[in-house]
Amino acid sequence: MAARVERPEIFWELTRSLCPACKRVIDAQVLFRDNRVIMRKRCPSHGWFEALVFGDAKLYADIAPYNKPGTLPLKFQTEVKDGCPHDCGLCPEHKQHACLGLIEINSACNLDCPLCFANSGTHLARDGFELDHGQVGFMLDSFVAAEGTPEVVQLSGGEPTLHPLLPDFVALAQGRGIRHVMINTNGLKLAHDDRLLSRLADLKPTVYLQFDGFDPGTNLALRGRQDLVETKLKTLDRLAEADVRAVLVAAIELGVNDHEIGKIVDFGLRHPAIFGVNFQPAFRAQRHLAMDPMNRMTIPDVLKALELQTAGRFRMDDFVPVPCCMPTCNFVTYALLSGDEVTPITRLVDVEGHLDYLKNRTLATFDQEILATLERLWSSSAAVGSDIAAGDVHRAVNGSASRCPACHVGLPLSSHGSSDLARHVF
């Protein structure tokens, strides 16, 4: 008699997905296999597909307590008609509010990147779209109507610095009480356009700067040009001189620039214009490199590489998932800087304990003020690089240390006031 054989995976949950060939909505299984999270799905017309969605199954299971109750928007924008994903917009079936507002103000770009989920490029300089004052104002008003007092909006493209009204749009957002405006840019125009930089220096948005690494091969593979590094370094120096803050954004492609993760962070810690780094594992939409859906970078892979390449300066367990929108989408930490000393605040504050949403919130051991502060920091609407976020980091650390006066004395931030606090938070 033949012996029964166990399957090579654990079934975790059932979800909905799309057929990558025809885009039909189909059922999908989420499986744990070899400590990786795999999505397996079948289209009646095109057969079976598998894809890696998360590189660490244990971590995927462990972060379930960070999934917080959704926050309802003040106003929904669309109705439920055909079901997800066909009802595009903020409909009543959305489980979260709009954590981050993003407006694509144009479609043209001054690069033709091999990796571009917006599918923009130089070919759209004549035939692409550009939003006008009225359109951007309407979108901002809709965002405010849904969120009340939104913290962050990002102006993107295309390449938004090519839009002649970009500074006006920053002012429009600030005039509606949105305190933190980000510009998602490759930075090329800012390297030489004095007038644009001067206007941005007056408005003080944060520059969300595409920065994938230092190797010429990295930039050739991802951006189609190997001569970009010097231009971007010049942009960063000019931003520092103009007192405009930047956050580096690196798209990480397996086998292309995953070896540069630690180097990018080390550079960010040293440069006066840089207040944070965001690593985004490359994904397959619109233009992308040749793909193997089972062999790619995911968030745990980035965190493991970061720990290895920084020799433990940042550890994997320093990073905590962001509840909004979903804890599997984003992991964050904040670090205190004092000279060459870098201290992730998760080593000083019980962030995990406070953000465990399955715990009883009535327990007296929870400091509700610290909880509220950490919820602001661990949100997709957190204003990274701002005085607001730096102040929240300070409050969280000092609030935790107040329970132990001996701890407070040695805190890296204990001698800094609010005026220069952001310079000591990364």
Buried (B, 14 or more C-beta within 10 A) or exposed (E): EEEEEEEEBEEBEEEEBBBBEEEEBBEBBBBBBEEBBBBBBBBEEEEEBBBBBBBBBEBBEEBEBBBBEEBEBEEBBEEEEEEEEEBEEBBEEBEBBBBBBBBBBBBBBBBBBBBBBBEBBEEBBEEBEBBEEEBBBEBBEBBBEBBEEBBBBBBBBBBBBBBEBBBBBBBBBBEBEBBBBBBBBBBBBBBEBEEBBEBBBEBBBBBBBBBBBBBEEBBBBBBBBEEBBEBBBBBBBBBBEBEBBBBBBBBBBBEBBBEBBBBBBBBBBEBBBBBBBBBBBBBBEEBBBEEEBEEBBBBBBBBBBBBEBBEEBBBBBBBBBBBBBBBBEBBBBBBBBBEEEBBBBBEBBBBBEBBBBEEEEEEEEBBEEBBEBBBBBBBBBBBBBBBBBBBBBBBBBBBBBEEEEEBBEEBBBBEBEEEEBBEBBB
